[in-house]
Amino acid sequence: MHNYAMTTAMFDPEIYAKRRAALLNRMQRGIAIFPAAAEVVRNGDAHYAYRFDSNLYYLSGFTEPETVLVLVAGQEDNSAPRTILFCREKNPEREIWDGHRFGPDAAREQFGFDAAYPIAQLDEKLIELMGNQPVLFHPLGASADWDARLIRLRAAVREKSRSGLRAPDEIHDVRRLLNEMRLFKDEHELNIVRRAAAISTAAHERAMRFTRAGQFEYQVEAELLHEFCRHGARDPAYTSIVAGGANACTLHYVGNDARLKDGDLLLIDAGCEFAGYASDITRTYPVNGKFSAAQKDVYEIVLTAQAAAISRASPGHHWNAPHEAALRVLAQGFIDLKLCHGTVDGVLESGSYKQFYMHRTGHWLGMDVHDVGDYKIAEDWRALQPGMVLTVEPGCYIRPADNVPLALWNIGIRIEDDVVITAQGNEVLTDAAPKTVAAIEEVMRHE
């Protein structure tokens, strides 16, 4: 029985203060500006559920909309760096309708900023703060409105040149610095990722136990969401894929409205978000609880490919090593199934395997399900290092075609786990989600 009882840790402003200090050190000079994500109207008077901006949250822990974080690396007079928050003012009337607001004073005190101001004062204060700063750092391209706004504010600073203010001469994308920080997870972050992985692992097992022929995909999806929510993960990290039969051969299928058929496979790619961090698991299993011979043959190839990839997810290997290992296993498997012909090297060189496997074997994982961080340094794949978190997810998708044996038509399989690189090798966070043929059939044995 899984035990998920866990008291939410008290907010520790020191964690976020250290991150801000680290970024300021990387900046060395200039001013960095991080706006919150915008609230988005769904229809009428209803909004989509609000999700904070990952970068702003990473540096502050603050989750309210209409917020901007400003980091000032210091003036040319060697004044100390400053961290400043702009947020909504306290408003008892609006709080009756929309809930608690910290307001600038409480935000400054509780979140550890040097200063905090009402968001209505943002433009006025930014013109002042940008003055005599040589560099403006900002997530360039993330928002055309914000790009334009900062250009206008820089122009307003330039108009004050007669009073001795100079506008920033350079504008840099701050993500070049911040993404590298976010790529390496500290123990605080890893504990949250482990929690997200554990919740999602239980959800996949729950889905397996629930699944029967005749159900709709969305009914299985409801089981996943129920398990997420009851353990404090209110939202999925991305739109869940619950794909029965031929739907599993569509990589990003999200209709989730078809009826499950006896004899088909069900591919589920789903993970929760917990405390701002994503999990990402894929399992594929038979709707009736028993793999057919053809399904088992394909499944074992994908499972072996995943094991080969995970074995290469460790220090001493580069980012692409797990993908390369998986490809060799898949290519040999496709030859054995008579989907491809020739040698493994020939299949890889010709790319004929791409008819059945057309995506890469993983991605970074963190606050975003496809998390930030470069995969190459200059022209070389980057080395895997402790603290990195990635997915390992080989697959096989066999659509009907003249060159495909009939018994393999519409078999879509993907197996995905979340992996932390450690000094000793790796930690597979989601390994407890059943994935061998024997384990899956045991969990799904219908009494």
Summary of the structure (lengths in Angstrom):
residues: 447
radius of gyration: 25.1
end to end distance: 19.1
largest distance: 83.5
contacts: 1449
relative contact order: 0.10
helix: 39%
strand: 19%
